Amino acid sequence: MSEDKKFKLYRCRPCGFIYDPNVGVKDYGIEPGIPFEELGEDWVCPKCAASIWMFEEVKE
């Protein structure tokens, strides 16, 4: 069994920013490996400050 965890990507609908849990958002203290679901309800897009509710899952 692979130890690599498959994380879902999420896109900010207003600006197109992609949150990739494999990369995180270092400038905001979010280390790689944190799933989108664990960011918290008060988290906002680092690019445009849109609410977390403005993100949608990126379908492959």
Distance bins in CASP14 RR format, pairs under 12 A and 6 or more apart:
PFRMAT RR
TARGET T0000
AUTHOR 0000-0000-0000
RMODE 2
METHOD distances of the structure
MODEL  1
4 22 0 0 0 0 1 0 0 0 0 0 0
4 33 0 0 0 0 0 1 0 0 0 0 0
5 21 0 0 0 0 1 0 0 0 0 0 0
5 22 0 0 0 0 1 0 0 0 0 0 0
5 32 0 0 0 0 0 1 0 0 0 0 0
5 33 1 0 0 1 0 0 0 0 0 0 0
5 34 0 0 0 0 0 1 0 0 0 0 0
5 35 0 0 0 0 1 0 0 0 0 0 0
6 20 0 0 0 0 0 1 0 0 0 0 0
6 21 0 0 0 0 1 0 0 0 0 0 0
6 22 0 0 0 0 1 0 0 0 0 0 0
6 33 0 0 0 0 0 1 0 0 0 0 0
6 35 0 0 0 0 0 1 0 0 0 0 0
6 60 0 0 0 0 0 1 0 0 0 0 0
7 18 0 0 0 0 0 1 0 0 0 0 0
7 19 0 0 0 0 1 0 0 0 0 0 0
7 20 1 0 0 1 0 0 0 0 0 0 0
7 21 1 1 0 0 0 0 0 0 0 0 0
7 22 1 0 1 0 0 0 0 0 0 0 0
7 23 0 0 0 0 1 0 0 0 0 0 0
7 24 0 0 0 0 1 0 0 0 0 0 0
7 32 0 0 0 0 1 0 0 0 0 0 0
7 33 1 0 0 1 0 0 0 0 0 0 0
7 34 0 0 0 0 1 0 0 0 0 0 0
7 35 1 0 1 0 0 0 0 0 0 0 0
7 36 1 0 0 1 0 0 0 0 0 0 0
7 37 0 0 0 0 1 0 0 0 0 0 0
7 38 0 0 0 0 0 1 0 0 0 0 0
7 57 0 0 0 0 0 1 0 0 0 0 0
7 58 0 0 0 0 0 1 0 0 0 0 0
8 18 0 0 0 0 0 1 0 0 0 0 0
8 19 0 0 0 0 1 0 0 0 0 0 0
8 20 0 0 0 0 1 0 0 0 0 0 0
8 21 1 0 0 1 0 0 0 0 0 0 0
8 22 0 0 0 0 0 1 0 0 0 0 0
8 33 0 0 0 0 0 1 0 0 0 0 0
8 35 1 0 0 1 0 0 0 0 0 0 0
8 36 1 0 0 1 0 0 0 0 0 0 0
8 37 0 0 0 0 1 0 0 0 0 0 0
8 38 0 0 0 0 0 1 0 0 0 0 0
8 55 0 0 0 0 0 1 0 0 0 0 0
8 56 0 0 0 0 0 1 0 0 0 0 0
8 57 1 0 1 0 0 0 0 0 0 0 0
8 58 1 0 0 1 0 0 0 0 0 0 0
8 59 0 0 0 0 1 0 0 0 0 0 0
8 60 0 0 0 0 1 0 0 0 0 0 0
9 16 0 0 0 0 0 1 0 0 0 0 0
9 17 0 0 0 0 0 1 0 0 0 0 0
9 18 1 0 1 0 0 0 0 0 0 0 0
9 19 1 0 0 1 0 0 0 0 0 0 0
9 20 1 0 1 0 0 0 0 0 0 0 0
9 21 1 0 0 1 0 0 0 0 0 0 0
9 22 0 0 0 0 1 0 0 0 0 0 0
9 23 0 0 0 0 1 0 0 0 0 0 0
9 24 0 0 0 0 0 1 0 0 0 0 0
9 35 0 0 0 0 0 1 0 0 0 0 0
9 36 0 0 0 0 1 0 0 0 0 0 0
9 55 0 0 0 0 1 0 0 0 0 0 0
9 56 0 0 0 0 1 0 0 0 0 0 0
9 57 1 0 0 1 0 0 0 0 0 0 0
9 58 1 0 1 0 0 0 0 0 0 0 0
9 59 0 0 0 0 1 0 0 0 0 0 0
9 60 0 0 0 0 1 0 0 0 0 0 0
10 16 0 0 0 0 0 1 0 0 0 0 0
10 17 0 0 0 0 1 0 0 0 0 0 0
10 18 1 0 0 1 0 0 0 0 0 0 0
10 19 1 0 1 0 0 0 0 0 0 0 0
10 20 0 0 0 0 1 0 0 0 0 0 0
10 21 0 0 0 0 1 0 0 0 0 0 0
10 24 0 0 0 0 0 1 0 0 0 0 0
10 25 0 0 0 0 0 1 0 0 0 0 0
10 34 0 0 0 0 0 1 0 0 0 0 0
10 35 0 0 0 0 1 0 0 0 0 0 0
10 36 1 0 1 0 0 0 0 0 0 0 0
10 37 0 0 0 0 1 0 0 0 0 0 0
10 39 0 0 0 0 1 0 0 0 0 0 0
10 43 0 0 0 0 0 1 0 0 0 0 0
10 45 0 0 0 0 1 0 0 0 0 0 0
10 50 0 0 0 0 0 1 0 0 0 0 0
10 52 0 0 0 0 1 0 0 0 0 0 0
10 53 0 0 0 0 0 1 0 0 0 0 0
10 54 0 0 0 0 1 0 0 0 0 0 0
10 55 1 0 1 0 0 0 0 0 0 0 0
10 56 1 0 0 1 0 0 0 0 0 0 0
10 57 1 0 1 0 0 0 0 0 0 0 0
10 58 1 0 0 1 0 0 0 0 0 0 0
10 59 0 0 0 0 0 1 0 0 0 0 0
11 17 1 0 0 1 0 0 0 0 0 0 0
11 18 1 0 1 0 0 0 0 0 0 0 0
11 19 1 0 0 1 0 0 0 0 0 0 0
11 20 0 0 0 0 0 1 0 0 0 0 0
11 36 0 0 0 0 0 1 0 0 0 0 0
11 45 0 0 0 0 1 0 0 0 0 0 0
11 47 0 0 0 0 0 1 0 0 0 0 0
11 48 0 0 0 0 0 1 0 0 0 0 0
11 50 0 0 0 0 0 1 0 0 0 0 0
11 54 0 0 0 0 1 0 0 0 0 0 0
11 55 1 0 0 1 0 0 0 0 0 0 0
11 56 1 0 1 0 0 0 0 0 0 0 0
11 57 1 0 0 1 0 0 0 0 0 0 0
11 58 1 0 1 0 0 0 0 0 0 0 0
11 59 0 0 0 0 1 0 0 0 0 0 0
12 18 1 0 0 1 0 0 0 0 0 0 0
12 19 1 0 0 1 0 0 0 0 0 0 0
12 25 0 0 0 0 0 1 0 0 0 0 0
12 36 0 0 0 0 0 1 0 0 0 0 0
12 43 0 0 0 0 0 1 0 0 0 0 0
12 44 0 0 0 0 1 0 0 0 0 0 0
12 45 1 0 1 0 0 0 0 0 0 0 0
12 46 0 0 0 0 1 0 0 0 0 0 0
12 47 1 0 0 1 0 0 0 0 0 0 0
12 48 1 0 0 1 0 0 0 0 0 0 0
12 49 0 0 0 0 1 0 0 0 0 0 0
12 50 1 0 1 0 0 0 0 0 0 0 0
12 51 0 0 0 0 1 0 0 0 0 0 0
12 52 0 0 0 0 1 0 0 0 0 0 0
12 53 0 0 0 0 0 1 0 0 0 0 0
12 54 1 0 1 0 0 0 0 0 0 0 0
12 55 1 0 1 0 0 0 0 0 0 0 0
12 56 0 0 0 0 1 0 0 0 0 0 0
12 57 0 0 0 0 0 1 0 0 0 0 0
12 58 0 0 0 0 0 1 0 0 0 0 0
13 45 0 0 0 0 1 0 0 0 0 0 0
13 47 0 0 0 0 0 1 0 0 0 0 0
13 48 0 0 0 0 1 0 0 0 0 0 0
13 50 1 0 0 1 0 0 0 0 0 0 0
13 51 0 0 0 0 0 1 0 0 0 0 0
13 52 0 0 0 0 0 1 0 0 0 0 0
13 53 0 0 0 0 1 0 0 0 0 0 0
13 54 1 0 1 0 0 0 0 0 0 0 0
13 55 1 0 0 1 0 0 0 0 0 0 0
13 56 1 0 1 0 0 0 0 0 0 0 0
13 57 0 0 0 0 0 1 0 0 0 0 0
13 58 0 0 0 0 0 1 0 0 0 0 0
14 44 0 0 0 0 0 1 0 0 0 0 0
14 45 1 0 0 1 0 0 0 0 0 0 0
14 47 0 0 0 0 1 0 0 0 0 0 0
14 48 1 0 1 0 0 0 0 0 0 0 0
14 49 0 0 0 0 1 0 0 0 0 0 0
14 50 1 0 1 0 0 0 0 0 0 0 0
14 51 0 0 0 0 1 0 0 0 0 0 0
14 53 0 0 0 0 0 1 0 0 0 0 0
14 54 1 0 1 0 0 0 0 0 0 0 0
14 55 0 0 0 0 1 0 0 0 0 0 0
14 56 0 0 0 0 0 1 0 0 0 0 0
15 44 0 0 0 0 0 1 0 0 0 0 0
15 45 1 0 0 1 0 0 0 0 0 0 0
15 46 0 0 0 0 1 0 0 0 0 0 0
15 47 1 0 1 0 0 0 0 0 0 0 0
15 48 1 0 1 0 0 0 0 0 0 0 0
15 49 0 0 0 0 1 0 0 0 0 0 0
15 50 1 0 0 1 0 0 0 0 0 0 0
15 54 0 0 0 0 1 0 0 0 0 0 0
15 55 0 0 0 0 0 1 0 0 0 0 0
16 45 0 0 0 0 1 0 0 0 0 0 0
16 46 0 0 0 0 0 1 0 0 0 0 0
16 47 1 0 0 1 0 0 0 0 0 0 0
16 48 0 0 0 0 1 0 0 0 0 0 0
16 50 0 0 0 0 1 0 0 0 0 0 0
16 54 0 0 0 0 1 0 0 0 0 0 0
16 55 0 0 0 0 1 0 0 0 0 0 0
16 56 0 0 0 0 1 0 0 0 0 0 0
16 58 0 0 0 0 1 0 0 0 0 0 0
17 23 0 0 0 0 0 1 0 0 0 0 0
17 24 0 0 0 0 0 1 0 0 0 0 0
17 25 0 0 0 0 1 0 0 0 0 0 0
17 28 0 0 0 0 0 1 0 0 0 0 0
17 44 0 0 0 0 0 1 0 0 0 0 0
17 45 1 0 1 0 0 0 0 0 0 0 0
17 46 1 0 0 1 0 0 0 0 0 0 0
17 47 1 0 1 0 0 0 0 0 0 0 0
17 48 1 0 0 1 0 0 0 0 0 0 0
17 49 0 0 0 0 0 1 0 0 0 0 0
17 50 0 0 0 0 1 0 0 0 0 0 0
17 52 0 0 0 0 0 1 0 0 0 0 0
17 54 0 0 0 0 0 1 0 0 0 0 0
17 55 0 0 0 0 1 0 0 0 0 0 0
17 56 0 0 0 0 0 1 0 0 0 0 0
17 58 0 0 0 0 0 1 0 0 0 0 0
18 24 0 0 0 0 0 1 0 0 0 0 0
18 25 0 0 0 0 0 1 0 0 0 0 0
18 36 0 0 0 0 0 1 0 0 0 0 0
18 45 0 0 0 0 0 1 0 0 0 0 0
18 46 0 0 0 0 0 1 0 0 0 0 0
18 47 0 0 0 0 1 0 0 0 0 0 0
18 55 0 0 0 0 1 0 0 0 0 0 0
18 56 0 0 0 0 0 1 0 0 0 0 0
18 57 0 0 0 0 0 1 0 0 0 0 0
18 58 1 0 0 1 0 0 0 0 0 0 0
19 25 1 0 0 1 0 0 0 0 0 0 0
19 28 0 0 0 0 0 1 0 0 0 0 0
19 30 0 0 0 0 1 0 0 0 0 0 0
19 32 0 0 0 0 0 1 0 0 0 0 0
19 33 0 0 0 0 0 1 0 0 0 0 0
19 34 0 0 0 0 1 0 0 0 0 0 0
19 35 0 0 0 0 1 0 0 0 0 0 0
19 36 1 0 1 0 0 0 0 0 0 0 0
19 37 0 0 0 0 0 1 0 0 0 0 0
19 38 0 0 0 0 0 1 0 0 0 0 0
19 39 1 0 0 1 0 0 0 0 0 0 0
19 43 0 0 0 0 1 0 0 0 0 0 0
19 44 0 0 0 0 0 1 0 0 0 0 0
19 45 0 0 0 0 1 0 0 0 0 0 0
19 46 0 0 0 0 1 0 0 0 0 0 0
19 47 0 0 0 0 0 1 0 0 0 0 0
19 50 0 0 0 0 0 1 0 0 0 0 0
19 52 0 0 0 0 1 0 0 0 0 0 0
19 54 0 0 0 0 0 1 0 0 0 0 0
19 55 1 0 0 1 0 0 0 0 0 0 0
19 56 0 0 0 0 0 1 0 0 0 0 0
19 57 0 0 0 0 0 1 0 0 0 0 0
19 58 0 0 0 0 1 0 0 0 0 0 0
20 26 0 0 0 0 0 1 0 0 0 0 0
20 30 0 0 0 0 0 1 0 0 0 0 0
20 32 0 0 0 0 1 0 0 0 0 0 0
20 33 0 0 0 0 1 0 0 0 0 0 0
20 34 0 0 0 0 0 1 0 0 0 0 0
20 35 0 0 0 0 0 1 0 0 0 0 0
20 36 0 0 0 0 1 0 0 0 0 0 0
20 58 0 0 0 0 1 0 0 0 0 0 0
21 30 0 0 0 0 1 0 0 0 0 0 0
21 31 0 0 0 0 1 0 0 0 0 0 0
21 32 1 0 0 1 0 0 0 0 0 0 0
21 33 1 0 1 0 0 0 0 0 0 0 0
21 34 1 0 1 0 0 0 0 0 0 0 0
21 35 1 0 1 0 0 0 0 0 0 0 0
21 36 1 0 0 1 0 0 0 0 0 0 0
21 37 0 0 0 0 1 0 0 0 0 0 0
21 38 0 0 0 0 1 0 0 0 0 0 0
21 39 0 0 0 0 1 0 0 0 0 0 0
21 57 0 0 0 0 0 1 0 0 0 0 0
21 58 0 0 0 0 0 1 0 0 0 0 0
22 30 0 0 0 0 0 1 0 0 0 0 0
22 31 0 0 0 0 0 1 0 0 0 0 0
22 32 1 0 1 0 0 0 0 0 0 0 0
22 33 1 0 0 1 0 0 0 0 0 0 0
22 34 0 0 0 0 1 0 0 0 0 0 0
22 35 0 0 0 0 0 1 0 0 0 0 0
22 36 0 0 0 0 0 1 0 0 0 0 0
23 30 0 0 0 0 1 0 0 0 0 0 0
23 31 0 0 0 0 1 0 0 0 0 0 0
23 32 1 0 1 0 0 0 0 0 0 0 0
23 33 0 0 0 0 1 0 0 0 0 0 0
23 34 0 0 0 0 0 1 0 0 0 0 0
23 46 0 0 0 0 0 1 0 0 0 0 0
24 30 1 0 1 0 0 0 0 0 0 0 0
24 31 1 0 0 1 0 0 0 0 0 0 0
24 32 1 0 1 0 0 0 0 0 0 0 0
24 33 1 0 0 1 0 0 0 0 0 0 0
24 34 1 0 0 1 0 0 0 0 0 0 0
24 35 0 0 0 0 0 1 0 0 0 0 0
24 36 0 0 0 0 1 0 0 0 0 0 0
24 38 0 0 0 0 0 1 0 0 0 0 0
24 39 0 0 0 0 1 0 0 0 0 0 0
24 43 0 0 0 0 0 1 0 0 0 0 0
24 46 0 0 0 0 1 0 0 0 0 0 0
25 31 0 0 0 0 1 0 0 0 0 0 0
25 32 0 0 0 0 1 0 0 0 0 0 0
25 33 0 0 0 0 0 1 0 0 0 0 0
25 34 0 0 0 0 1 0 0 0 0 0 0
25 36 0 0 0 0 0 1 0 0 0 0 0
25 39 0 0 0 0 1 0 0 0 0 0 0
25 43 0 0 0 0 1 0 0 0 0 0 0
25 44 0 0 0 0 0 1 0 0 0 0 0
25 45 0 0 0 0 1 0 0 0 0 0 0
25 46 1 0 1 0 0 0 0 0 0 0 0
25 47 0 0 0 0 1 0 0 0 0 0 0
26 32 0 0 0 0 1 0 0 0 0 0 0
26 33 0 0 0 0 0 1 0 0 0 0 0
26 34 0 0 0 0 0 1 0 0 0 0 0
26 46 0 0 0 0 0 1 0 0 0 0 0
27 46 1 0 0 1 0 0 0 0 0 0 0
27 47 0 0 0 0 0 1 0 0 0 0 0
28 34 0 0 0 0 0 1 0 0 0 0 0
28 39 0 0 0 0 1 0 0 0 0 0 0
28 43 0 0 0 0 1 0 0 0 0 0 0
28 44 0 0 0 0 1 0 0 0 0 0 0
28 45 0 0 0 0 0 1 0 0 0 0 0
28 46 1 0 1 0 0 0 0 0 0 0 0
28 47 0 0 0 0 0 1 0 0 0 0 0
28 49 0 0 0 0 0 1 0 0 0 0 0
29 39 0 0 0 0 0 1 0 0 0 0 0
29 43 0 0 0 0 0 1 0 0 0 0 0
29 46 0 0 0 0 1 0 0 0 0 0 0
30 36 0 0 0 0 0 1 0 0 0 0 0
30 38 0 0 0 0 1 0 0 0 0 0 0
30 39 1 0 0 1 0 0 0 0 0 0 0
30 40 0 0 0 0 0 1 0 0 0 0 0
30 43 0 0 0 0 1 0 0 0 0 0 0
30 44 0 0 0 0 0 1 0 0 0 0 0
30 46 0 0 0 0 1 0 0 0 0 0 0
31 38 0 0 0 0 0 1 0 0 0 0 0
31 39 0 0 0 0 0 1 0 0 0 0 0
33 39 0 0 0 0 0 1 0 0 0 0 0
34 40 0 0 0 0 0 1 0 0 0 0 0
34 43 0 0 0 0 0 1 0 0 0 0 0
35 43 0 0 0 0 0 1 0 0 0 0 0
35 57 0 0 0 0 0 1 0 0 0 0 0
36 43 0 0 0 0 1 0 0 0 0 0 0
36 45 0 0 0 0 0 1 0 0 0 0 0
36 52 0 0 0 0 1 0 0 0 0 0 0
36 53 0 0 0 0 0 1 0 0 0 0 0
36 55 1 0 0 1 0 0 0 0 0 0 0
36 56 0 0 0 0 0 1 0 0 0 0 0
36 57 0 0 0 0 1 0 0 0 0 0 0
36 58 0 0 0 0 0 1 0 0 0 0 0
37 43 0 0 0 0 0 1 0 0 0 0 0
37 52 0 0 0 0 1 0 0 0 0 0 0
37 55 0 0 0 0 0 1 0 0 0 0 0
37 57 0 0 0 0 0 1 0 0 0 0 0
38 52 0 0 0 0 0 1 0 0 0 0 0
39 45 0 0 0 0 0 1 0 0 0 0 0
39 46 0 0 0 0 0 1 0 0 0 0 0
39 51 0 0 0 0 0 1 0 0 0 0 0
39 52 1 0 0 1 0 0 0 0 0 0 0
39 53 0 0 0 0 0 1 0 0 0 0 0
39 55 0 0 0 0 1 0 0 0 0 0 0
40 51 0 0 0 0 0 1 0 0 0 0 0
40 52 1 0 0 1 0 0 0 0 0 0 0
40 53 0 0 0 0 0 1 0 0 0 0 0
40 55 0 0 0 0 0 1 0 0 0 0 0
41 51 0 0 0 0 1 0 0 0 0 0 0
41 52 1 0 0 1 0 0 0 0 0 0 0
41 53 0 0 0 0 1 0 0 0 0 0 0
41 55 0 0 0 0 0 1 0 0 0 0 0
42 49 0 0 0 0 0 1 0 0 0 0 0
42 51 0 0 0 0 1 0 0 0 0 0 0
42 52 1 0 0 1 0 0 0 0 0 0 0
42 53 0 0 0 0 0 1 0 0 0 0 0
43 49 0 0 0 0 0 1 0 0 0 0 0
43 50 0 0 0 0 0 1 0 0 0 0 0
43 51 0 0 0 0 1 0 0 0 0 0 0
43 52 1 0 1 0 0 0 0 0 0 0 0
43 53 0 0 0 0 0 1 0 0 0 0 0
43 54 0 0 0 0 0 1 0 0 0 0 0
43 55 0 0 0 0 1 0 0 0 0 0 0
44 50 1 0 0 1 0 0 0 0 0 0 0
44 51 1 0 0 1 0 0 0 0 0 0 0
44 52 1 0 0 1 0 0 0 0 0 0 0
44 53 0 0 0 0 0 1 0 0 0 0 0
44 54 0 0 0 0 1 0 0 0 0 0 0
44 55 0 0 0 0 1 0 0 0 0 0 0
45 51 1 0 0 1 0 0 0 0 0 0 0
45 52 0 0 0 0 1 0 0 0 0 0 0
45 53 0 0 0 0 0 1 0 0 0 0 0
45 54 1 0 0 1 0 0 0 0 0 0 0
45 55 1 0 0 1 0 0 0 0 0 0 0
46 52 0 0 0 0 0 1 0 0 0 0 0
46 55 0 0 0 0 0 1 0 0 0 0 0
47 54 0 0 0 0 0 1 0 0 0 0 0
47 55 0 0 0 0 0 1 0 0 0 0 0
48 54 0 0 0 0 1 0 0 0 0 0 0
48 55 0 0 0 0 0 1 0 0 0 0 0
50 56 0 0 0 0 0 1 0 0 0 0 0
END
